Amino acid sequence: MSHDPAYQSLRRDHRRFSVRATAVAVGGFLLYVLLSSFAPDLMNLTLSGHLTLGLALGLGQFVLMALIVWRYLVHMRTRVAPVARGLRGLARHHERAAAQGRAAAEPPVAPGAGEYRPW
């Protein structure tokens, strides 16, 4: 199954998405931490009332994570799930064919042989 081109494409596509999503999440968090450490005057800039740029960027982390989760769900629904369903059906087909081949090669078993019987 691992040599199937559809499986390879599925793995490559999923890996590419995962790397991008991780880079965006870590990059956003790292940017926030670096700005907090090295640009405190910028982070203390008042936007409105008690809302500072630092607080807005901190709340923006939740928005960023929500966007990444939403994109992940869309990616799984549109790209991964259809290919996975097809591969699952192919695997079941191969499994049934292998089971039929084993059943044809095995000698018939007498009825009741190998059954567990209580005392």
Summary of the structure (lengths in Angstrom):
residues: 119
radius of gyration: 27.5
end to end distance: 46.0
largest distance: 85.9
contacts: 255
relative contact order: 0.10
helix: 76%
strand: 4%
